[in-house]
Amino acid sequence: MKRRHFLLLLLSTPLLRAQQRQRDDAEGTITRFILARMMQKAVAERWATLPIGECMCRFGELFVGTLYATGTLESSNGMETCRVDFTGMDCFTLVEATLCLARALKLGKPSYEGFVEEVLRTRYRNGQMIDYTSRLHYTADWFHDNERRGILRNITRDLGGIPISITVSYMSQNPHRYPALRIHPEWLHRIAEIEHQVNSRQHWYIPRKTVPAVLGRLQPGDIIAFTTSRRGLDYGHIGLAYPSDSSIYLLHASQNARRVLVDKPIEQYLATTPTHTGIAVARALEAG
């Protein structure tokens, strides 16, 4: 994608920028408005005819400038509901939103309801929201479950990735950080079981030093997960591959910048965070 196209697209959507400076209400009024405007543009410009990864990038462009916010999926009473909020996003909810918007559009459901249907399908194990433990909390588990159901494909090994041992334990070791687990400590056993399942699978990654060699094989909208040296976690960050000007940039929700942006080329971004040890790559599959 060309920078000129990107800048023209941003200038053409001023109402989205203005609305995203506010936080949403309990009814999701602003999110519904933003989604309707996005889908209106996508339908008018026939984005459904694009490859799904490029479609994800187009939606990602529309989120640029959105405030960074954590905890938007959590509830104060521990009850699990399918929350979506386009006025504040973290790295995962941005990737999830672009994927589910693209899927809803391509499946002929360019509406809030169609989008939420896709969020339910991808956010929860087997596409079923039962309780807090049915959410795919770890990115490695999200990759695995959605690959198993034909929504995406982990292409890390195909790109020359090598085995990596993942040992997730952060949630079971830090339940005080999760409102639902503070309220429902009986769920800790299930969370620990899920962590064991994640740890027992084979995982692959592309080490930091070999990432530049594979960048030319990435496609628009490829999901980039950064492996981490932080104990108890699988990945430290996630974003989208955004080709522009012969480089592959990272489109992501940045905690440091406190907003969604098209950041540095991936290899430069990787070099700025010592705890990022490499990357894994998943590619969305065409919906239908």
FITI-189404 format. One line per 3 residues: their letters; for each residue z, x, y of N, C-alpha, C. Coordinates in Angstrom, 2 decimals, decimal comma. Each point is the difference from the previous one (the first is absolute). Layout:
a	Z:X:Y:Z:X:Y:Z:X:Y ~ ...;
***
This chain:
mkr	0,00:0,84:-1,19:0,00:-0,84:1,19:0,00:0,87:1,25 ~ -0,75:-0,42:1,00:-0,11:0,80:1,21:1,08:-0,37:1,00 ~ 0,48:1,00:0,74:1,02:-0,25:1,02:-0,48:-1,02:1,03;
rhf	-1,28:0,06:0,34:-0,52:-0,94:1,00:0,15:-1,44:-0,49 ~ -0,35:-0,23:-1,28:0,15:-1,34:-0,57:1,47:-0,42:0,03 ~ 0,89:0,93:-0,35:1,42:-0,29:-0,04:0,53:-0,41:1,37;
lll	-0,37:0,74:1,04:0,48:-0,30:1,34:-0,57:-1,33:0,51 ~ -1,27:-0,26:-0,28:-0,59:-1,28:0,42:0,69:-1,16:-0,69 ~ 0,37:0,18:-1,26:0,66:-1,07:-0,74:1,37:-0,29:0,61;
lls	0,74:1,03:0,36:1,31:-0,22:0,61:-0,12:-0,72:1,33 ~ -0,99:0,37:0,80:-0,18:-0,64:1,30:-0,41:-1,46:-0,14 ~ -0,56:-0,35:-1,14:-0,47:-1,38:-0,20:1,09:-0,93:-0,46;
tpl	1,23:0,50:-0,25:1,07:-0,85:-0,52:1,27:0,11:0,85 ~ -0,08:-0,23:1,33:1,16:0,18:0,86:1,15:-0,95:-0,31 ~ -0,30:-1,21:-0,48:1,08:-0,94:-0,27:0,88:0,47:-1,15;
lra	-0,58:0,68:-0,96:0,80:0,52:-1,10:0,97:1,05:0,51 ~ -0,46:0,86:0,87:0,87:1,04:0,53:1,17:-0,61:0,76 ~ -0,29:-1,02:0,81:1,06:-0,60:0,80:1,04:-0,68:-0,89;
qqr	-0,46:-0,73:-1,03:0,93:-0,72:-0,85:0,88:0,95:-0,81 ~ -0,52:1,17:-0,37:0,75:0,88:-0,87:1,11:0,74:0,72 ~ 0,16:-0,20:1,29:1,14:0,57:0,71:1,25:-0,87:-0,15;
qrd	-0,15:-1,18:-0,57:1,12:-0,90:-0,24:0,36:0,01:-1,47 ~ 1,24:-0,37:-0,33:0,38:-0,18:-1,38:-0,12:-1,48:-0,36 ~ -0,27:-0,27:-1,26:-0,30:-1,35:-0,46:1,26:-0,85:-0,09;
dae	-0,21:-1,32:-0,07:1,12:-0,91:-0,21:0,10:-0,36:-1,48 ~ 0,98:-0,83:-0,34:0,25:-0,32:-1,41:-1,16:-0,73:-0,65 ~ -0,79:-0,70:0,78:-1,14:-0,76:-0,55:-1,26:0,85:-0,12;
gti	0,06:1,24:0,48:-1,18:0,86:-0,08:-1,11:-0,43:0,94 ~ 0,35:-0,57:1,14:-1,00:-0,53:0,92:-0,98:1,07:0,46 ~ 0,51:1,16:0,39:-0,87:1,05:0,52:-0,85:0,59:-1,13;
trf	0,62:0,20:-1,16:-0,75:0,53:-1,14:-1,16:-0,93:-0,35 ~ 0,25:-1,29:-0,02:-1,07:-0,96:-0,31:-1,12:0,08:1,03 ~ 0,37:0,16:1,27:-1,01:0,10:1,05:-0,84:1,27:-0,16;
ila	0,70:1,13:-0,23:-0,72:1,27:-0,15:-0,93:-0,07:-1,21 ~ 0,50:-0,52:-1,11:-0,81:-0,09:-1,21:-1,24:-0,87:0,24 ~ 0,19:-1,12:0,69:-1,15:-0,88:0,27:-1,05:0,71:0,83;
rmm	0,43:0,77:1,01:-0,96:0,73:0,83:-0,71:1,08:-0,82 ~ 0,76:0,70:-0,84:-0,61:1,03:-0,85:-1,06:-0,60:-0,91 ~ 0,36:-1,07:-0,67:-0,93:-0,62:-0,94:-1,21:-0,59:0,73;
qka	0,21:-0,53:1,18:-1,11:-0,52:0,79:-1,01:1,11:0,28 ~ 0,50:1,16:0,37:-0,88:1,14:0,28:-0,68:0,47:-1,29 ~ 0,79:0,08:-1,08:-0,54:0,48:-1,27:-1,10:-0,90:-0,53;
vae	0,19:-1,31:0,11:-1,02:-0,95:-0,47:-1,24:0,09:0,87 ~ 0,19:0,05:1,33:-1,13:0,05:0,92:-0,85:1,25:-0,22 ~ 0,65:1,11:-0,33:-0,71:1,27:-0,18:-0,31:0,30:-1,47;
rwa	0,25:-0,96:-0,87:-0,36:0,07:-1,42:0,60:1,23:-0,69 ~ 1,28:0,24:0,25:0,67:1,12:-0,64:0,06:-0,16:-1,52 ~ -0,08:-1,23:-0,48:0,08:-0,23:-1,45:-1,15:0,68:-0,75;
tlp	-1,06:0,35:0,72:-1,14:0,68:-0,64:0,22:1,51:-0,12 ~ 1,04:0,51:0,65:0,29:1,43:-0,04:0,73:0,36:-1,29 ~ -0,06:1,26:-0,43:0,88:0,43:-1,09:1,45:-0,27:0,37;
ige	0,84:-0,31:-0,98:1,36:-0,42:0,31:0,78:1,07:0,76 ~ -0,22:1,27:-0,30:0,72:1,05:0,71:-0,36:0,05:1,47 ~ -1,28:-0,19:0,32:-0,41:-0,02:1,41:0,55:-1,23:0,69;
cmc	0,05:-1,10:-0,73:0,59:-1,23:0,55:1,48:0,24:0,33 ~ 0,71:0,70:-0,86:1,41:0,33:0,26:0,13:0,82:1,27 ~ -0,91:0,97:0,19:0,05:0,81:1,22:-0,25:-0,84:1,24;
rfg	-0,92:-0,96:-0,08:-0,27:-0,86:1,16:1,25:-0,78:0,38 ~ 0,68:-0,56:-0,99:1,25:-0,70:0,30:1,06:0,98:0,51 ~ 0,03:1,20:-0,58:0,95:1,00:0,46:-0,20:0,36:1,45;
elf	-1,25:0,07:0,44:-0,30:0,27:1,41:0,64:-1,04:0,91 ~ -0,01:-1,25:-0,45:0,55:-1,07:0,83:1,53:0,07:0,11 ~ 0,64:0,71:-0,91:1,45:0,15:0,06:0,42:1,18:0,87;
vgt	-0,94:0,84:0,43:0,37:1,16:0,81:0,77:-0,45:1,25 ~ 1,13:0,63:0,25:0,87:-0,37:1,11:1,15:-0,89:-0,40 ~ -0,05:-0,57:-1,19:1,10:-0,85:-0,47:1,28:0,82:-0,13;
lya	1,12:-0,58:0,36:1,28:0,70:-0,02:0,40:0,37:-1,42 ~ 0,66:1,16:-0,13:0,57:0,40:-1,27:1,33:-0,72:-0,19 ~ 0,19:-0,60:-1,16:1,26:-0,70:-0,29:0,29:0,07:-1,48;
tgt	1,27:0,21:-0,35:0,40:0,03:-1,40:0,79:-1,26:-0,33 ~ 0,15:-0,24:-1,28:0,84:-1,10:-0,45:-0,56:-1,39:0,22 ~ -1,29:-0,11:0,27:-0,57:-1,33:0,30:-0,10:-0,88:-1,24;
les	0,15:0,57:-1,19:-0,07:-0,80:-1,23:1,38:-0,45:-0,48 ~ 1,06:0,50:0,63:1,35:-0,26:-0,50:0,60:-1,26:0,63 ~ 0,97:-0,58:-0,71:0,71:-1,17:0,52:1,49:0,32:0,08;
sng	0,69:-0,70:0,86:1,44:0,24:0,17:0,82:-0,60:-1,12 ~ -0,58:-0,98:-0,74:0,75:-0,66:-1,07:-0,43:0,43:-1,40 ~ -0,93:0,94:-0,09:-0,43:0,51:-1,29:-1,03:-0,84:-0,71;
met	-0,37:-1,14:0,58:-1,00:-0,86:-0,62:-1,39:0,54:0,26 ~ -0,82:0,07:-1,04:-1,34:0,55:0,13:-0,98:-1,08:0,42 ~ -0,67:0,22:1,11:-1,10:-0,84:0,43:-1,16:0,91:0,37;
crv	-1,20:-0,54:0,01:-1,19:0,82:0,29:-0,18:0,11:1,51 ~ 0,63:1,01:0,59:-0,05:0,17:1,45:-1,21:0,85:0,40 ~ -0,64:-0,39:1,10:-1,05:0,81:0,61:0,23:-0,01:1,50;
dft	-0,25:1,13:0,64:0,24:0,13:1,43:-0,99:1,00:0,58 ~ -0,93:-0,49:0,79:-1,01:0,86:0,60:0,44:0,58:1,34 ~ 1,22:-0,29:0,45:0,46:0,54:1,28:0,81:1,28:-0,18;
gmd	0,31:0,36:-1,23:0,71:1,23:-0,30:-0,25:0,39:-1,43 ~ -0,39:1,25:-0,25:-0,39:0,42:-1,34:0,51:1,38:-0,31 ~ 0,29:0,23:-1,30:0,24:1,36:-0,45:-1,23:0,46:-0,78;
cft	0,08:1,20:-0,58:-1,20:0,56:-0,62:-0,49:-0,85:-1,15 ~ 0,92:-0,56:-0,80:-0,45:-0,79:-1,14:-0,56:-1,36:0,43 ~ 0,68:-0,70:0,90:-0,47:-1,33:0,36:-1,35:0,05:0,72;
lve	-0,30:1,11:0,68:-1,34:0,14:0,59:-1,06:0,09:-1,10 ~ 0,22:0,87:-0,98:-0,98:0,14:-1,09:-0,13:-1,32:-0,76 ~ 1,13:-0,63:-0,29:-0,03:-1,29:-0,69:-0,80:-1,02:0,79;
atl	0,21:-0,07:1,31:-0,70:-0,99:0,82:-1,50:0,22:0,00 ~ -0,43:1,26:0,13:-1,45:0,25:0,03:-0,64:-0,35:-1,34 ~ 0,67:0,33:-1,09:-0,52:-0,33:-1,32:-0,10:-1,51:-0,19;
cla	1,06:-0,71:0,35:0,04:-1,45:-0,26:-0,89:-0,78:0,96 ~ -0,16:0,47:1,23:-0,96:-0,63:0,91:-1,41:0,16:-0,54 ~ -0,33:1,20:-0,46:-1,35:0,25:-0,53:-0,25:-0,84:-1,25;
ral	0,99:-0,08:-0,87:-0,16:-0,80:-1,22:-0,15:-1,48:0,33 ~ 0,82:-0,50:0,89:-0,09:-1,42:0,36:-1,36:-0,32:0,60 ~ -0,49:0,87:0,87:-1,30:-0,21:0,62:-1,10:-0,02:-1,05;
klg	0,02:0,98:-0,90:-1,06:0,11:-1,00:0,06:-1,13:-1,04 ~ 1,17:-0,57:-0,19:0,15:-1,11:-0,94:-0,28:-1,35:0,65 ~ -0,43:0,02:1,26:-0,34:-1,23:0,69:1,21:-0,79:0,46;
kps	1,11:0,71:0,26:1,24:-0,67:0,44:0,50:0,65:1,29 ~ -0,80:-0,06:1,09:0,37:0,69:1,24:1,02:-0,80:0,82 ~ 1,17:-0,23:-0,58:1,04:-0,81:0,64:1,36:0,64:-0,25;
yeg	0,99:-0,47:0,72:1,38:0,48:-0,22:0,42:-0,25:-1,44 ~ -0,28:-1,19:-0,50:0,38:-0,36:-1,36:-0,70:0,88:-1,02 ~ -1,28:0,28:0,23:-0,75:0,86:-0,91:0,55:1,42:0,00;
fve	0,38:0,48:1,18:0,60:1,33:0,11:1,32:0,07:-0,75 ~ 0,87:-0,97:0,22:1,31:0,01:-0,66:-0,15:-0,07:-1,51 ~ -1,00:-0,72:-0,47:-0,27:-0,06:-1,44:-0,29:1,40:-0,55;
evl	-0,75:0,79:0,76:-0,31:1,36:-0,44:1,22:0,92:0,12 ~ 0,83:-0,22:1,00:1,24:0,78:0,11:0,88:-0,25:-1,22 ~ 0,16:-1,26:-0,37:0,78:-0,32:-1,20:-0,59:0,68:-1,22;
rtr	-1,32:0,01:-0,09:-0,68:0,57:-1,16:0,24:1,51:-0,12 ~ 0,03:0,69:1,13:0,09:1,47:-0,04:1,42:0,54:0,18 ~ 0,87:-0,75:0,65:1,35:0,51:0,33:0,97:-0,10:-1,17;
yrn	-0,25:-0,93:-0,91:0,97:-0,29:-1,05:-0,54:0,31:-1,40 ~ 0,89:0,39:-0,87:-0,37:0,35:-1,37:-0,68:-1,19:-0,67 ~ -1,16:0,26:-0,58:-0,82:-1,04:-0,62:-0,42:-1,09:0,99;
gqm	0,11:0,28:1,30:-0,41:-0,98:1,00:0,94:-1,18:0,12 ~ 1,24:0,15:-0,48:0,94:-1,12:-0,01:1,28:0,37:0,73 ~ 0,33:-0,76:1,05:1,24:0,21:0,73:1,11:-0,79:-0,69;
idy	0,96:0,70:-0,57:1,12:-0,64:-0,68:1,28:0,23:0,80 ~ 0,31:1,25:0,23:1,15:0,36:0,83:-0,26:1,39:0,57 ~ 1,01:0,58:0,60:-0,14:1,30:0,65:-0,51:1,07:-0,96;
tsr	0,43:-0,06:-1,25:-0,38:1,04:-0,96:-1,45:-0,12:-0,46 ~ -0,64:-1,14:0,27:-1,41:-0,15:-0,39:-0,94:0,62:1,03 ~ 0,52:0,39:1,16:-0,83:0,70:0,98:-0,25:1,43:-0,48;
lhy	-1,22:0,50:0,25:-0,36:1,36:-0,40:0,46:0,97:1,09 ~ 1,26:0,39:-0,06:0,62:0,77:1,08:-0,54:1,43:0,10 ~ -0,24:0,64:-1,13:-0,49:1,37:0,01:-1,53:0,02:0,00;
tad	-0,57:0,86:0,84:-1,46:0,07:0,09:-0,63:0,33:-1,35 ~ 0,62:0,88:-0,77:-0,53:0,34:-1,32:-0,07:-1,23:-0,89 ~ 0,98:-0,87:0,11:0,01:-1,24:-0,79:-1,05:-0,98:0,53;
wfh	-0,18:-0,03:1,32:-1,02:-0,84:0,63:-1,39:0,44:-0,45 ~ -0,24:1,31:0,00:-1,27:0,51:-0,50:-0,22:-0,44:-1,45 ~ 1,00:0,23:-0,84:-0,13:-0,28:-1,43:-0,28:-1,48:-0,27;
dne	0,78:-0,88:0,60:-0,14:-1,42:-0,29:-1,31:-0,55:0,52 ~ -0,41:0,42:1,18:-1,25:-0,50:0,57:-1,22:0,62:-0,68 ~ 0,13:1,21:-0,52:-1,09:0,57:-0,78:-0,13:-0,75:-1,33;
rrg	1,10:-0,31:-0,62:-0,02:-0,71:-1,28:-0,67:-1,36:0,13 ~ 0,08:-0,61:1,19:-0,57:-1,33:0,21:-1,35:0,04:0,72 ~ -0,60:1,20:0,12:-1,36:0,11:0,52:-0,15:-0,17:1,49;
ilr	1,07:0,26:0,75:-0,06:-0,14:1,46:-0,35:1,34:0,66 ~ 0,46:1,08:-0,58:-0,33:1,33:0,50:-0,07:0,96:-1,19 ~ -0,44:1,23:0,27:-0,06:1,02:-1,03:0,54:1,30:0,55;
nit	0,92:0,59:-0,71:0,54:1,31:0,38:-1,01:1,06:-0,41 ~ -0,64:0,62:0,99:-1,07:0,96:-0,28:0,47:1,45:0,12 ~ 1,30:0,20:0,09:0,53:1,35:0,23:-0,45:0,98:-1,08;
rdl	0,10:-0,41:-1,26:-0,40:0,88:-1,10:-1,50:0,29:0,07 ~ -0,81:-1,01:0,34:-1,44:0,19:0,10:-0,37:1,02:1,08 ~ 0,85:0,11:1,02:-0,25:0,95:1,09:0,49:1,41:-0,33;
ggi	0,48:0,19:-1,22:0,50:1,32:-0,38:1,50:0,13:0,08 ~ 0,69:-1,12:0,10:1,45:0,03:0,08:0,64:0,54:-1,26 ~ 1,20:0,50:0,14:0,74:0,57:-1,13:1,27:-0,82:-0,21;
pis	0,60:0,10:-1,20:1,21:-0,79:-0,28:1,15:0,37:0,94 ~ 0,80:-1,01:0,31:1,20:0,20:0,80:1,11:-0,86:-0,60 ~ 1,18:0,56:-0,03:1,16:-0,74:-0,49:0,64:-0,75:1,17;
itv	0,09:-1,32:-0,15:0,63:-0,83:1,03:1,32:-0,52:-0,55 ~ 1,06:0,16:0,79:1,31:-0,50:-0,40:0,58:-0,83:1,13 ~ -0,28:-1,30:-0,05:0,50:-0,89:1,04:1,41:-0,49:-0,36;
sym	0,85:-0,05:1,00:1,38:-0,48:-0,19:0,63:-0,44:1,31 ~ -0,79:0,06:1,08:0,58:-0,19:1,32:0,67:-1,37:0,16 ~ -0,65:-1,05:-0,49:0,56:-1,35:0,18:1,30:-0,18:-0,79;
sqn	0,01:0,42:-1,25:1,21:-0,18:-0,80:1,14:0,90:0,46 ~ -0,36:1,13:0,62:1,03:0,93:0,49:0,48:-0,33:1,41 ~ -0,77:-0,83:0,70:0,36:-0,35:1,39:-0,07:-1,51:0,24;
phr	0,69:-0,79:-0,80:-0,10:-1,46:0,16:0,52:-0,50:1,35 ~ 0,85:0,79:0,64:0,54:-0,42:1,30:-1,09:-0,07:1,08 ~ -1,14:0,62:-0,25:-1,09:-0,02:0,98:-0,89:-1,24:-0,13;
ypa	0,26:-0,82:-1,00:-0,85:-1,17:-0,27:0,85:-1,27:0,04 ~ -0,21:-0,87:1,00:0,83:-1,20:0,12:0,07:-0,82:-1,28 ~ -1,12:-0,16:-0,69:-0,01:-0,81:-1,22:0,89:0,60:-1,08;
lri	0,03:1,33:-0,10:0,82:0,64:-1,03:1,47:0,02:0,38 ~ 0,30:-0,04:1,29:1,41:-0,13:0,41:0,53:-1,38:-0,38 ~ -0,85:-1,02:0,18:0,41:-1,37:-0,29:-0,03:-0,29:-1,50;
hpe	-0,96:0,61:-0,69:-0,18:-0,26:-1,44:0,09:1,31:-0,79 ~ 1,19:0,55:-0,15:0,12:1,26:-0,75:-0,40:-0,15:-1,47 ~ -0,03:-1,24:-0,49:-0,41:-0,21:-1,39:-1,47:0,36:-0,23;
wlh	-0,78:0,14:1,09:-1,41:0,37:-0,14:-0,20:1,51:-0,17 ~ 1,05:0,76:0,21:-0,13:1,46:-0,07:-0,46:0,46:-1,38 ~ 0,47:-0,67:-1,04:-0,40:0,39:-1,36:-1,51:-0,16:-0,18;
ria	-0,56:-1,09:0,50:-1,44:-0,22:-0,10:-0,77:1,02:0,81 ~ 0,49:0,33:1,19:-0,66:1,02:0,83:-0,01:1,34:-0,73 ~ 1,11:0,35:-0,65:0,07:1,26:-0,75:-0,98:-0,02:-1,18;
eie	-0,16:-1,15:-0,63:-0,97:-0,12:-1,10:-1,42:0,24:0,51 ~ -0,31:-0,58:1,16:-1,34:0,17:0,58:-0,23:1,47:0,34 ~ 1,01:0,64:0,57:-0,12:1,43:0,32:-0,27:0,81:-1,27;
hqv	0,66:-0,34:-1,08:-0,23:0,71:-1,26:-1,44:-0,19:-0,47 ~ -0,53:-1,22:0,14:-1,38:-0,27:-0,39:-0,97:0,84:0,83 ~ 0,24:0,06:1,31:-0,86:0,81:0,88:0,05:1,46:-0,42;
nsr	1,19:0,50:-0,27:0,17:1,41:-0,33:-0,63:0,36:-1,35 ~ -0,11:-0,97:-0,89:-0,52:0,27:-1,34:-1,53:0,06:-0,04 ~ -0,67:-0,42:1,08:-1,46:0,01:0,02:-0,54:1,38:0,40;
qhw	-1,28:0,21:-0,31:-0,67:1,22:0,44:-0,52:-0,20:1,42 ~ 0,27:0,95:0,86:-0,45:-0,07:1,39:-0,83:1,25:0,31 ~ -0,86:-0,12:1,00:-0,89:1,08:0,38:0,05:0,19:1,51;
yip	-0,26:1,24:0,44:-0,09:0,24:1,44:-0,92:1,17:0,27 ~ -0,44:0,07:1,25:-0,83:1,11:0,47:0,90:0,87:0,88 ~ 0,33:1,20:-0,43:0,92:0,85:0,77:-0,53:0,28:1,40;
rkt	0,91:0,24:0,89:-0,32:0,21:1,41:-1,13:1,01:0,20 ~ 0,04:1,11:-0,73:-0,97:1,08:0,24:-1,42:-0,38:-0,43 ~ -0,14:-0,99:-0,90:-1,33:-0,38:-0,47:-0,52:-1,29:0,64;
vpa	0,80:-0,61:0,87:-0,44:-1,24:0,66:-1,30:0,18:0,78 ~ -0,19:1,08:0,79:-1,26:0,13:0,75:-1,24:-0,05:-0,88 ~ 0,11:0,44:-1,24:-1,17:0,06:-0,90:-0,45:-1,38:-0,47;
vlg	0,88:-1,00:0,08:-0,37:-1,33:-0,50:-0,30:-1,00:1,12 ~ 0,23:0,37:1,24:-0,15:-0,94:1,09:-1,42:-0,56:0,11 ~ -1,00:0,82:-0,33:-1,38:-0,45:0,07:-0,34:-1,09:-1,01;
rlq	0,86:-0,22:-0,98:-0,24:-1,01:-1,01:0,73:-1,30:0,29 ~ 0,76:-0,04:1,09:0,72:-1,22:0,36:-0,95:-0,98:0,67 ~ 0,32:-1,27:-0,13:-0,78:-1,07:0,61:0,85:-0,75:1,03;
pgd	-0,63:-0,70:0,96:0,77:-0,78:0,96:0,95:-0,97:-0,70 ~ 1,24:-0,04:0,47:0,97:-0,93:-0,54:0,71:0,47:-1,24 ~ -0,32:1,19:-0,52:0,78:0,51:-1,12:1,47:0,08:0,42;
iia	0,88:-0,38:-0,91:1,44:-0,03:0,29:0,58:1,37:-0,34 ~ 0,57:0,65:1,01:0,52:1,35:-0,15:1,53:-0,07:-0,03 ~ 0,58:0,42:-1,13:1,46:0,06:-0,13:0,42:1,46:-0,06;
ftt	0,97:0,36:0,82:0,43:1,40:0,10:1,20:0,24:-0,92 ~ -0,20:0,84:-1,02:1,11:0,36:-0,87:1,04:0,78:0,82 ~ 1,24:-0,07:-0,46:1,09:0,53:0,81:0,98:0,82:-0,82;
srr	0,64:0,93:0,67:1,06:0,79:-0,64:1,36:-0,64:0,19 ~ 0,06:-1,12:0,69:1,28:-0,67:0,22:0,51:-0,61:-1,30 ~ 1,23:0,26:-0,32:0,57:-0,42:-1,27:0,05:-1,52:-0,13;
gld	-0,38:-0,48:-1,18:0,12:-1,42:-0,31:-1,17:-0,86:0,42 ~ -1,01:0,60:0,66:-1,15:-0,75:0,48:-1,28:0,45:-0,70 ~ -0,98:-0,90:-0,01:-1,30:0,35:-0,57:-0,94:0,51:1,08;
ygh	-0,12:-0,75:1,08:-0,87:0,37:1,11:0,77:-0,14:1,31 ~ -0,35:0,84:0,96:0,69:-0,01:1,27:-0,71:-0,78:1,08 ~ -1,29:-0,34:-0,23:-0,77:-0,69:1,03:-1,29:-0,51:-0,63;
igl	-0,66:-0,95:0,70:-1,24:-0,58:-0,51:-0,86:-0,44:1,18 ~ -1,31:0,12:-0,16:-0,92:-0,41:1,06:-1,41:-0,13:-0,57 ~ -0,98:-0,14:0,89:-1,38:-0,18:-0,41:-0,86:1,19:0,43;
ayp	-0,97:0,34:-0,85:-1,01:1,00:0,38:-0,96:-0,64:0,99 ~ -0,24:0,69:1,12:-0,83:-0,54:1,07:-1,03:1,06:0,41 ~ -1,19:-0,04:-0,61:-1,02:1,00:0,35:-0,53:-0,20:1,42;
sds	-0,09:1,10:0,73:-0,54:-0,05:1,36:-0,37:1,41:0,44 ~ -1,19:0,14:0,61:-0,41:1,30:0,55:0,09:1,11:-1,05 ~ -0,43:-0,27:-1,21:-0,07:0,96:-1,11:1,38:0,47:-0,48;
siy	1,07:-0,67:0,41:1,34:0,29:-0,50:0,59:-1,27:-0,62 ~ 1,04:0,16:-0,81:0,71:-1,14:-0,57:1,35:-0,10:0,67 ~ 0,14:-0,97:0,89:1,24:-0,20:0,74:0,94:-0,90:-0,79;
llh	1,26:-0,04:0,44:1,00:-0,88:-0,60:0,26:-1,16:0,93 ~ -0,30:-1,21:-0,47:0,34:-1,23:0,73:1,30:-0,51:-0,62 ~ 1,06:-0,05:0,80:1,30:-0,33:-0,57:0,96:-0,52:1,06;
asq	1,11:-0,54:-0,48:1,12:-0,37:0,88:0,93:1,20:0,04 ~ 0,08:0,63:1,15:0,73:1,26:0,14:1,42:-0,24:0,52 ~ 0,97:0,49:-0,75:1,38:-0,11:0,45:0,23:0,86:1,24;
nar	-0,64:1,17:0,06:0,17:0,88:1,16:-0,63:-0,58:1,25 ~ -1,21:-0,54:-0,13:-0,69:-0,58:1,17:0,47:-1,41:0,31 ~ 0,72:-0,63:-0,96:0,53:-1,35:0,16:-1,09:-1,05:0,16;
rvl	-1,15:0,25:-0,61:-1,10:-0,96:0,09:-1,05:0,32:-1,06 ~ -0,93:-0,91:-0,15:-1,15:0,23:-0,87:-1,04:0,78:0,80 ~ -0,59:1,01:-0,63:-1,00:0,80:0,70:-0,92:0,69:-1,00;
vdk	-1,14:0,45:0,51:-0,85:0,93:-0,73:0,49:1,39:0,38 ~ 0,61:0,68:-0,94:0,70:1,26:0,26:-0,92:1,20:-0,23 ~ 0,59:1,12:-0,28:-0,73:1,24:-0,26:-0,83:-0,11:-1,29;
pie	-0,94:0,90:-0,20:-0,62:0,13:-1,32:1,09:0,20:-1,06 ~ -0,25:-0,49:-1,20:1,03:-0,02:-1,04:0,57:1,38:-0,27 ~ -0,83:1,03:-0,08:0,52:1,32:-0,31:0,92:0,52:1,11;
qyl	-0,30:-0,37:1,26:0,87:0,41:1,10:1,31:-0,79:-0,01 ~ -0,11:-1,29:-0,29:1,22:-0,81:-0,09:0,91:0,52:-1,11 ~ -0,59:0,32:-1,14:0,76:0,50:-1,13:0,77:1,26:0,37;
att	-0,61:0,84:0,80:0,63:1,28:0,37:1,19:-0,19:0,94 ~ 0,10:-1,16:0,65:1,09:-0,21:0,97:1,30:-0,45:-0,65 ~ -0,03:-0,36:-1,29:1,19:-0,52:-0,66:0,30:0,84:-1,24;
pth	0,96:0,91:0,08:0,28:0,91:-1,12:0,37:-0,71:-1,30 ~ 0,60:-1,20:0,09:0,42:-0,69:-1,23:-1,16:-0,67:-0,72 ~ -1,17:-0,11:0,65:-1,19:-0,53:-0,68:-0,59:1,11:-0,87;
tgi	-0,03:-0,20:-1,31:-0,44:1,04:-0,91:-1,46:-0,14:-0,42 ~ -0,61:-1,14:0,29:-1,38:-0,25:-0,38:-0,31:-1,47:0,17 ~ -1,05:-0,48:-0,66:-0,40:-1,39:0,14:-0,39:-0,59:-1,35;
ava	0,11:-1,33:-0,06:-0,62:-0,79:-1,06:-0,93:-0,97:0,71 ~ -1,06:-0,43:-0,68:-1,02:-0,84:0,63:-0,29:-1,21:-0,87 ~ 0,05:-1,18:0,60:-0,40:-1,23:-0,70:-1,14:-0,62:0,78;
ral	-0,93:-0,60:-0,73:-1,18:-0,62:0,61:-0,02:-1,50:-0,32 ~ -0,07:-0,83:1,01:-0,06:-1,45:-0,23:-1,29:-0,36:-0,73 ~ 0,10:-0,93:-0,91:-1,16:-0,50:-0,73:-0,49:-1,28:0,66;
eag	-1,27:-0,26:-0,11:-0,56:-1,18:0,61:0,65:-1,27:-0,53 ~ 0,35:-0,91:0,88:0,65:-1,25:-0,40:-1,04:-0,97:-0,56 ~ 0,41:-0,75:-0,99:-0,91:-1,00:-0,53:0,21:-0,21:-1,48;
***
